[in-house]
Amino acid sequence: MQKPVTRLVELPESELDSLDRKLQIASSAVRGCRNASQKINQLPPELLFNIVSGAQMNLPSFLPDLTAYEDHGREWYSLLHVCRHWRGIIARSPTLWSTIDNTLIDLEDENNKKHKNLVAHERYLCRSGAAPLTVYLGIKETKIRIKSLKTLLKHVARFRELHVIADLWEDTSTPIYTLLVDPAPNLFSLTLRTDGKDVTNGILPPIFAGEMPSLKELTLEHFTIWPTTYFHNLTSLSLSDQAFSRPTTLGFLDFLQNSPMLEKLALVRAGPTLSANTDIVPSTDRVVRLPHLREVSLGAWPTTSTVSRFLSYLSLSPEADVYIWGSVFSNPDTDLTALLPADTTNLLNVQGITKWYLTHYSVAQPGDLLYVPFTAIVGSSNALHNYGVFRSSQLLATLPRYPLHNVTSFVLRDSSYQANRFKTSVWVEIFGKLKNLEELRILAYQSTTTTRSVLTALLPVSPKDVKKKSQNDEDENRREDEEGQITAEPSTSNALTGESHRTGEHRNAKDAEISDSPLRGDHSRCEVLCPKLSSLGIEHDPDLASIFITKLVKSRKDHGCPIASLIILVFDPQFGVSAPSPPPHSPRSDHGAHHNQNQNNPNQNGHHNGGGVNLLADDSSSTVSSRDILNEEYNLRSQEDEELLKRHVKEVRFEYKKPLSQDLVPRGWPTDAYRRTCLPYSF
């Protein structure tokens, strides 16, 4: 057995090297055969290509998230190391190499210095063959080098997408636009971000010899003026940060009219926002019809009147979604009435509103998306979203601009500070506009006094009691304020004694309170707001005002306007059907730690979608016993509430351990335009 080894040792080094190479070749051939026998490698090359293509990052061509490309654009490279078969298919697939940036060119140059036998830029520009190119410049490094750009521009006829951060151009003496001279016949999407560098008076110099016949998607930053023959027949347009000048309403409408197939329009700190003294407007009967427009984003416009002026000249389809945001919504003196034109006949998305989502909170917090005020008219779902810090007088003044008589579903959330919450008189005026309301949802978690304020407005009222009721509103609201202060920060002892006391009071006073109807006499003379209201949903803390709710549903039933369905979501993991209590002195569970964290960092507005406030301070044995008592009494009281309400409502359902509603904001919010122009570290 030792004899072959002895012979190998006796061989000269050159023969050993030759033998080693042969062994490597044989081993590679064996591994190749083994890999080829794998089932995945027996798939047709076209199918395997689709699998690899799916692993690549495919960003949208309009307003792409370039930070995602910066962080993850090359993760698919790992597939090159799976096996020789995969590597061969990838190398022979041009479209897999069609996304390129300037750093890849620089990388190839470095490789050429180390390996002279490599062809410059082979991996991407050569392997991509004749495939259309998606090009990113200035995304992955701080400079766009002249040599890299010139290399890429040799293939400008293949450009399908070009996304440039032009302020990272390394040549300070010559603007980057001077190199964009050859026609780009296949360019479909163009993004030019400048941060103001090399921009004179907002003028875009000639680019691509004015020949961009395929261009459909355009994103410009800082530019306001360009040749009149540019950018016709667009389907997507985003303009932002026009710091040097703004177009007139007349000029911008003329520009829009050249793109009748426009589907997306975003104007953020840009657009026809000149004051009435300096603006040039067309005749009042002019209308620009954009039947294909599906999304409009208007951000940070200086006044609401400029918004309504612009919208007054547009004709929008019923499916159009309009999003409006900016600091004007945070100003208590803003005239929100001017947000929409007085005549909304041509805004068919406004005319189609059947759902209304109203969110009122205390303070706008810059940088926190949850506290960004906005108004959205979402034609795709026939919904109106008012989300902000407005005063009641501001909101009430806007109501005549919206066709609220068509609204059948109303969802509200008032989590503002107690002193700023809408009073019953405000809700009376709001419900007076909702003649055809069928469904009402009150999202009152951590804002419990809202439920009483809202439902009080829905109690039937006789004409002679209207004056008396308005006089009592102030006393009622003061009492609500006191109740809110009491329930805002309950201690363990208060929770125990208070719950027990309220439970006893609940049982003893129940029949007496309900039998004492709020209205007596001739019911036909009473006014009932929202007479078609049949479905009521309430999301609430455990301390539900069930007696008062019963009074409401009984009274409306007596007046011929019954509530057919009542759904109550009680959100507090502390109560309801819960897991067994942990043994004394046991480590805290993650669930308990989550609540303790919420307790230590309270949200003053109570304006969030999850997490409860832990009423128990520790997990001692006495506290565990207290929790058991609370659960037992709460479950008992919930059953009594349900039985009580079922006397007057056909369907009553209590739900526990379900997430709070998250439809106060539309699915399309925040829009891509907001993400790319307003959020930190966005492109």
N, C-alpha and C positions, 0 to 999 in steps of 0.2 A: 504493500500500500504506500510505502514511502518512496518507492522508486520514481513515479512521475514527478513528485515534488522535487526530488533530487535533480531530475533532468531539467525542470524549470529554473532551478537555481543556477544551473550550469549555462543557461542560455544567455547570450549577450543582451545588453539593455535595449538595443534597437529592436530585436525580435520580441522582447517582452512588451515594448510599447506597441508594436504592431498587433500582437496578440490581444492586448488590452483593448485596442480600438475595435477589433473584430468582436470581442465579447460585448462591448457596449452596443455595437450595431445589432448583434443578435438579441441582446436583452431588450433593446428598444423595439425590435420587430416583434418579440414575444408579447411585450406590453401592449403594442399596437393591436395585435390580433386579439388579445384578451379584452381590450376596450371595445374593439369592433363587435365583439360577441355580446356586449351588454345590450339589453332591450332598448334603452333610450337611444342608442346609436344605430339601431335598426330602423328608426323612424325616417321617413322621407326627409331629405335636407330642407325642403321648403317648410315643413312643420317644425323642425328643430330651429330654423331661422326665426319663426314666429315666437318660439319660446324665448330665445335670446333677446329678440326685439322687445318683448314685454318686460324684460329686466332693466331696460334702459329707462332713463328719466325722460318722460314725454311732457314737456311743459306746454301750456296753451300759447298760441302764437300772438295773441293780443293780451297785453299787460301780464306777461309771465312773471312768476316769482323767481327773480334772478338770484336771490339769496339761497334758494334751494339748489339752483345749478352750481353756485359757488361751493356749497357744502357737500353735495352728493352727485355731481355731474359725472364722476368717473368711477363710481362703484362697480359698474358692470365689467370693468377690466378684469376682475377676478375670474370671470368665465373663460378668459384666454388660457388659464392655467389648469383647466379641468382635464383636458387630454388633447392629443394631436388632432383627432377627428373634429372636435369642437373648434379648435383653433383654425383649422383649415376652412370650415364653413364660415366662421366669422370673417376671416381674411378675404373670402371671396364674395362677401355680401356688401355691396356699395352703400346701401342706406344705413348700415350700422356705423359707418364712418362719416356720415353726412352732417353731424353736429360738431362744430369746431370753435375754438376760441384762440385768441392771440397767444396765450401761454403755451399751447400745444406746439405752435410754430417755434417758439423760443426753445421748447424742450427738444424738438428735433435738431435744432442748431447745436445744442449742447451735445447731443448724441453723435452728431457728425464730427465734432471735434475729437471724440473719444474713439469712434469707429468710422474710419474713413471710407469703408466699403458701403456704408449706408447711403441711400439716395435721400436727398433733402426732402422733408415733408412727405415722405412716402406714405406713412401710415394713414393720414387723413386725406390729403388733397389728391393722392394717387389712388389709394384704395377706394375712395368714394366714387371713382369713375366719373360718370356723367350725372350722378344723382344730385338733385337740388340741395343746396347747402343752407344750414341754419348757423349763423355766425354771431358769436358774442364777443364784444370788444370791451376791455376794461373791467371785466367782471371778477377775474380771479387774481389780479395783481394790480399794483398801483399805477402802472404805466402802460400805455399803448405805444409800442416801439414802431418807428418809421419803417424799419425793415420788415417787421411782421405784417404791417398793414399793406405794404406794397406787394408782398407775396400773396396775400389773400385777395387783393383787388385784381390780380391777374385772372381770377375765376369769378369776377363780379357777374358775369352773364348767368352763372349758376346760382346766385344768391336767391333764396326764397324768403329767408328771414334775416334781418340785420338789426341787432340790438346793441347800442353803443352808449357808453358813459364817456362822453366826449371831453369832460373836464380832466380826464386822466391822460390826455394826449401829451406825449413827452416834448414835442417841439413847440416851444412858447412863441416862436417867431412867426409861424405859419399855422393858421387854423386848419383843423383836420378836414373841414369841408372842401378845402381846395384840392384834396386828393380824390374826392368822389366825383370824378369827371366823366367816366365812361357810362354808357347806358346800362340800366339794370332791367332788362326786359321781363325777367321772371320774378322780380321782387314783389312779394305778396304782403309782407308785414315789415314795418320800419319803426324803430324806437330810437329817438335821439334825446338823451339826457345831457344837460350841459352844466347845471348849477351856475349858469350865467357866464361861463367862460367863453370868450370869443363870440359873444352875442352883442351886437351893436343895435341899440334901439329896438330890440325884438325882431330884427330882420333876419330871415333865413336866406343865406346866399344860394345861388344856383347849385344843384346837386344832380349827379347822374345825367347831365345834359338835358334835364327835364324829361327824360324818357323813362317812365315807370308805368307802363300801360297796365300791368297786372296788380298794381298796388291797391289793396282793399283795407288794410288795417294800419292806422297811423297813430303814433304816440309822440307828442312833442312837448318839451319842457322849455319855458322861457321865450319861445318864439310866438310872435303875434302876426307877423307879416311875411308873406311868401309870394312868389310869382302867381298871377291869377290863373295860369294854365295848369298849376300843380294841384294834385290831390282831389281829383274828381272821381265820382262813382265809388266812394268809400262805403264799407259796411260797418266799420268800427273806428271811432275817433276819440282820442283822449288828449286834452290840452290841460296843462297845469303850470302854475307859477309864472303867469305873464306879468312879470314885475315891471317891465319897461313901459308897456302900453297895453291898452285893451281895445278890442274892436268895437265899432258901433253896432247897434242892433240891426240897422239896415245892412251893413257890410257883412255881418255874420250870417244873417238869414240868406243873403245872396250866395254865400259860400255853401251853406247847408243845402240849398236848393239844387246844387250840382251833384248831390249824393242822395237821390230818392230812395235807394235801397238800404239806407243806413239802419243798422240794427242796434248798435250800442253807441252811446254818447256820454262822455265824462268831461265835465268842466270844473276843475278844482283850482280855486284861486285864479280863475281864468274865465274868459267868455265876455259877453256883452254886458258888463257891469258898470258902465259909465253913469254918472249922475244925470238926472233929467236935464240939467243945464248944458251939459256937454255932449249928450248923446244925440245921434241922428236916427230917428225912427221912421219906419215906412208908414204908409196910410193905414188907417185903423181896420180897413177891410181886407188887408193882406193876410193870407194864411199859407204857411208852408206845410204841406201834407207829407207826413213820414209814416206811411201805413205799416212799414216793416220794423219800426223802432220798438225794441223790446225792453231796453233798459236805459234810463237817464239818471246820471249822478251829478248833482249840483252841490259842490262843497265850498264852504267858506266864502260865500258871496257876501258883499258888504251890507246889503239891506234886503229885506223881504220884498220890497217894491220892485227891485231889479229882477227878482225871480218871477214874480207875477207878470211883469212886463214882457219877459222873454217867453213865458208859457202862453201868453195871450195870442201870440202869432203862430203857435204850433197846432197841428191837428194830430192827435195821438189815437192809436187803436185801443180797443177795450182791454187788450192783453198787456199794454205797456206798464212797466214798473218805474216809478219815479222816486228817487231817494234824494232828500235835501237835508243837509247838516251844516253846522257852522256855529260860530260864537253868537250869532244873532239870537239863537234859541236860548242862550244863557243870560241874556240881558232882560231884566224884568220890565224894561220900558219899551221893548220891541213891539211894534204893531204887527202881531201875527195875522191880523185880518188881511194884510196885503200879501200874504204868501201865495194865494191863488188869485187869478183874475176874477173880476165880478161875474163875467160870463164864461162859464166852463162848458159851453155847448160842444166845442170841438175837442175837449178833453174827455173822450169816451171812457177812459179808465176811471175818471172821477165819477162819471154818471153811473158806472156799474158797481159802486161800493155797496156791499151787503153785510160786511163784517167790520167791526170797529174794535181796535185794541188801544186802550188808553192807559199809559203808564206815567205816573206823577211821582217825582222824588224831589229831594231838597237841593242838592248842590251838584253841579257839573264838575267832574274831576278830570282835567286834561291828562291824557296818557292812559286813562282807564277806560277801556272800551265799554264796560258796563254802564258808565256814566256819561256817555256821549249823547247829547240830545239830538233827535232827528225827527223828521216827518217823512213817512213813506206812503205813497199811494200805489199799492201793489195790484195792478190790474190782473195779473196772472192768477191771483186768488181772490179777487174782488174785495180787497181789504184795505182799510185805512189804519195806519199806525201813527199815533201821536205819543212821542216818547220824550219826556223832558221835565224841566224845572219851572214851567210856566205858572203864572198866577191864574187863579180862577177867572178873573176878569179878562185876561188874555185869551183863555180857552173859549169862554162863552162868546166873545166877540167874533171868533172864527167860525162858529157853528153854522151861520147862514150860508157860508161859502160851500159847505158840503151837503150833498143830498141825503141827509141822515134819515129821511122818511123811508128810504129803501132798506135801512139796516135791519137785519133780522137776528144778528148775533152780536153781543156786546161783551167784551172781556176787559176788566179794569183792575188796576193795581195802584193804590195810593200809599206809598211808603215814605212820604215826606215827613219832616218833623211835625210833631203834634200840632203846633200853632199854625202850620201852613197847609194842613190837610183840608180837602174840600168839605165844606159844611153841607148839611142836609139841603139847605136852600139851593146850593149849586147843583146838587144831584137832581133836585126837582126840575130845575130848568133844563138840565141835560135830558132827562127822561121825557120831558115834554116834547122834545124833538123826535123821539124814537117811537113813532106811532105804530110801526109794524114789528116791534121787537118781539121775538119768540124765545130767545135763549139769552140768559144772563149768567156770567161767571164772575165771581168776586174772589180775587186772589189776595187774601188778607192775612197770610202767614206773617207773624211778627208785626202786624198792623191791624190788630183785632178791632179797634174802634171804627175802622172803615166799614165793617159789616153793618153795624148799627146805623151809621150815618146814611149808607146807601139804601138799606131796606126801609128806613123810616120814610124816605122819599116815595116809596112805593105803596105805603099804606093809603087806602082810600080816604079821601077827605071831603067833607061836606062844605059847600060854599061858605056857610057861616063860621066854619072852623078854620078857614084859610088864614084869616087875619090873626086869629088867636095862635095858630100854629107858627106863623112867621115870628110872632113876638116871643114864643117859647123856644125858638131855634137857638138863641144865644145861651139860654140856660141849659138846654140840652147839650150843646157843644162844650160848655164849660164842664158839665158833668162827665162827658166823654174824655176830656183832657185829664180830669182827675183819675178816672178809671185807667187811662193809659199809663199814667205815672205809677199807679199802684201795681199794675201787672207788668211793668217794664222790667223790673229786676226782682223777682220773687225769691225769697230765701227758702231754705228747706223747711224751717218751722212754719213760715207763712203758707207755703204750699200745702203742708199737712193740715193745719188748722183751717186755712181758707177753703181748701177743697172740701173738707169735711163739713164745714159750715154751709158752703154753697149747696152741697148735696142735700143736706137736710132741708134747707130753705127751698130748694128745687122741688122736693117731694111735697112739702107742706103747702107751698103757695101756688103750686102748679095749676090746679083746677080753678082756684079763685082768680088768678091773673087772666087766665084764658077766657073764662066766662065773662069777665069784665071787658066786653068788646070795646074797641076804641071808638066805634061809631054806633049810634043807635038811631032809630027812626026810619024815615023813608030812604031806603038804599038807592032808589032810582035817581035821587038828586045828588048822589055822591060822585065825586070825580075820581076815576081810577086811571092812573098813568099806565101806559103800556098794556092795554087791555088784552093783547094777544100773547102776553108772556106766559109760557107754559113750562119752561125748563129753567131750573135754578141750580147753579153749582157754586159751592163755597169751599175754598181751600183755607184752612184755619188752624190755629193753635188748639190745644186740647180744651181750653176754656171757652166753649162755644155757647153763645147766647141762645140756647134752644127754646126757651120760653118766648123770647121776643120773636124768633123766627116762626114759631107756632102761631103766635098772634097775627103775624103777617099773612101766612098762608090761609088761616081760618077766615080772616077778614076779606081777603080777595076771593075766596071761595063763596062766602056769603053774598058777595056783590057780583057773582056770575063770571069771575075771571080767575078760575082755579089754576093753581100750580100743579101740573100733572106729574112732574119728575123733579126730585130733589136729591142731588148727589153731594155728599160732604166728604172731602178728603181731609182727614185729620193728620197733619204732618208733625209728628214728634216721636222719634224713636224711643224716647223715654217711656212712652205710654203705649197702650194698645196691646196687640198680640206681640209679645217680646220673648226673647230667649230666657231661660232660667237665669236667675241672678247668680253671679260667681260666688264661691265660698268666701267666708271672711278672710281678709288679709291676702287674697290672691292677687297676682299681678294684674294690672289693668289691661283690658283688651284694647286692640287697635281702635275698636269702635268707640270705647269710652275716651281714649286719648283724643280722638277726633273732636268729640264734643267739648272736652276741656280746652282744646285749642281754640275752638270757636268762642268759648266763654272768655278766654283771655284776650281775644282780639275781636271784640264785638263790632258789627257793622252798624254804625249809628243810624243809617237810613233804613236798616232792615230790608235792604233792597238786594236780595240775592236769591238764588234758586235752590239752595240746598243747605243741609246741616242744621241741627237744632241747637238750642241753648241748654246745656246741662244744668239742671236745677240742683243737683247734688254735688257737694263739694268734695267728698272723699268716698272711699270704699270700705269704711269701717263696718263692723258688724251691725251697729245701730243704724247706719245709713242703708245697709242692705235691707234691714227690716222696714225702714221707712219707704224704700222703693217698692217693696212688696205691697205695703198698705196703699200706696198711691196707685199702683197698677190695679189692685182689686177694686178700689173705690171708683177709679176712672172707668174701668170696664163696666161696672154696674151702672154708673151714670150714663154712659153711652147707650146702653141697652134701653134705659128709661127714655132717653132723648128720642131714640128711634121709634119706640112704641108710641110716644106722644105725637110725633110728627106724622106717623102713619094714620092717625085719625082723620087727617085733613088732606093728605097727599097720597095719590094712588101708588106712586113708586118712590120709596125712600131707600137710599143706599149709603152706608157709611163705609169708607175705604181707608185702609191703613197701609203704612209701609210702601207707599207708591211715591215715585218722584213728583216733585211739583211741576206745574206746567211750564213749558219753555217756549211757548208760541207768542209771547209778548212781542218778540222781534221776528220779522219775517225771515224765511230761509235764506234769502239773498243778502242779508245784512250780516257783517259789513260787506259792501261791494268790493270787487277787485280794485276799483278805482280808489276807494278809501284805503285799502290795505297798501297799495303801492305809493300813495302820495301823502298819507297822514300818519301811519304807524311808524315807530322808530325802526331804523335799520331796514327800511323797505326801499325797493327800487321804484 
